[in-house]
Amino acid sequence: MQLILFILLAVLTALYLTALLLLLRGLSRLPESPPPDEPFDLPTVSIIVAARNEALNLPDLLDCLLRQLYPRDRLQICIVNDRSEDGTAAILDEAARRHPQLLVIHIRDERPDFAPKKRALDAGIRATDGELLLFTDADCRPGPQWVRSMVRYFARNANFVVGYSPYFFPKRLPGLLAGMLSLDNLSLAAVAAAGAGFGRPLTCTGTNLAYGRDVYERVGGFAAIGRWISGDDDLFLNLVADSGHGRFAYALQPDSFVPAAGPVSWRQFWHQRIRYASKSHRYRTSMTVGLVAVYLFNLLMVSGTLSLWWTPSQVGFAAVAAWLLKASFEWRFLTRAAQLFHEQRLLKFFLPTQFVHPLYILLFGFLGLFSRFEWKDGRFEKKTV
């Protein structure tokens, strides 16, 4: 049994390190960002935001969206109020009266066959007519050049652009915790960017995303993934990639970054991570197999290392060696990613994150398969009924 575990750990370690080297190569293959002064045609753009009980966040978001440095006659802003029970509806209606380019839609019921956020986004898409669709969330703060910066990538033949959303924290968190959460967020963005270097991002986030209206229509919108509560971003990305209609890019211009509110409580973090993991087996088979391999690698690495507390063994020492190799390769990958995203300040949190991250993968990878999660004042299974 010890020999089998040793061989399995060795194989999984080799596969994991090879994957990191491939991701590093993907980062090196990313094309240069379009220069700010590069001329391009200005297409019509529709910004779509789904909002549920966001009365505290909407004033700041609306201010950010209405300050976009993009021609007003070519920009629509659509906020979809998804069954809010606070002051969201009143804030939006008042803003719509003062700003003609702002379109407000109110949804007051639920559909058992359509996840709430996807339904809200779909309503916004159908109510607008922009050639390009840009998405963010109510707790985000896009800068004034966000729209123009994202649109530049479409001028270079992309039709699906993934953007970066660094964390900010509305409530003050201890510096170490905030730094570790931000580094974890950077690592996910780096994996997405590395995939884009090979022509297909592996994931994305709805806090900063853009694609052509024609892309949405060609794949039938959210119909194929409509029952999954989460996944309006990464599941849709995979749907587009599998259809063969996607030409992907990753936006690395700092003007394109959209700061997003990070989790500010353990409860919020807990349910957010379960929600992220809840759709893991909806990915394409190759990606699901890869995630299972990563889970097994971390399981063997952690359990083997802990076993040294009771008795020295070949598997235990191999697990420690695997952890050291993992850390050194991840450091190299994240160092390059931090340079691309201008986030070198986060590297000082690498060491404490390295000790916690394998446990985090094991816990939330397991809970994502079985646990319910809270989101936007509701409690959900992975799918609608």
Secondary structure, 3 states (H helix, E strand, C coil): CHHHHHHHHHHHHHHHHHHHHHHHHHHHCCCCCCCCCCCCCCCCEEEEEEECCCCCCHHHHHHHHHCCCCCHHHEEEEEEEECCCCCHHHHHHHHHHHCCCEEEEEECCCECCECHHHHHHHHHHHHCCCCEEEECCCCECCCCCHHHHHHHHHCCCCCEEECCCCEECCCCCCHHHHHHHHHHHHHHHHHHHHHHHCCCCCCCCCCCEEEEHHHHHHCCCCHHHCCECCCCCHHHHHHHHHHCCCCEEECCCHHHCCCEECCCCHHHHHHHHHHHHCCHHHCCHHHHHHHHHHHHHHHHHHHHHHHCCCCCCHHHHHHHHHHHHHHHHHHHHHHHHHHHHCCHHHHHHHHHHHHHHHHHHHHHHHHHHHCCEEECCEEECCECC
